[in-house]
Amino acid sequence: MLPLSIAILIVGTLFVLTGHARKGQQVKANIAAMKEAEAALAANLDRERAAGITYETTEYRRLSRAANEAAAKVPVRYGGTKHS
């Protein structure tokens, strides 16, 4: 049983040393940023619709661009547009 625990320790060490742990944290942060940007865009869209605005305002375009930029940093499997 000792060799198995040593193998697990080695794999865990390699996982951390190669940056996989940090990459996972970065992906989670990017997902949170994407969701926040999408929520801001949706809230703005609701406000504009309620006000009777039927065209793309500069604020809508700014928020849409921010949401697209945030989605570009998130892999497709998590709802983003990044292909890796």
C-alpha positions, -999 to 999 in steps of 0.1 A, spaced: 0 0 0 30 23 6 39 25 -31 3 37 -40 5 65 -14 39 75 -28 25 76 -63 -5 97 -52 19 121 -35 41 124 -67 11 130 -89 -3 156 -65 31 173 -64 34 173 -102 -2 187 -105 7 217 -83 41 222 -98 28 223 -134 3 250 -126 -29 230 -129 -41 242 -95 -36 278 -104 -51 273 -138 -83 259 -122 -85 289 -99 -81 313 -129 -108 294 -149 -132 298 -119 -124 335 -117 -130 339 -154 -163 321 -151 -174 344 -123 -163 375 -143 -183 362 -174 -214 357 -153 -211 391 -138 -207 407 -172 -237 388 -186 -258 398 -156 -249 435 -160 -258 432 -197 -292 416 -189 -300 441 -163 -292 470 -186 -313 454 -214 -343 451 -190 -340 488 -180 -338 499 -216 -368 478 -226 -388 491 -197 -379 526 -209 -391 518 -244 -356 519 -260 -356 497 -290 -321 504 -304 -286 495 -292 -273 523 -270 -237 530 -263 -241 516 -228 -255 483 -243 -227 481 -267 -201 487 -240 -216 460 -218 -220 436 -247 -183 441 -256 -173 435 -220 -194 403 -219 -179 390 -251 -144 397 -239 -151 379 -206 -166 349 -225 -135 347 -247 -115 338 -216 -137 309 -206 -136 275 -222 -166 264 -243 -174 236 -219 -180 261 -191 -202 284 -213 -176 306 -228 -163 310 -263 -126 300 -258 -115 270 -279 -84 253 -265 
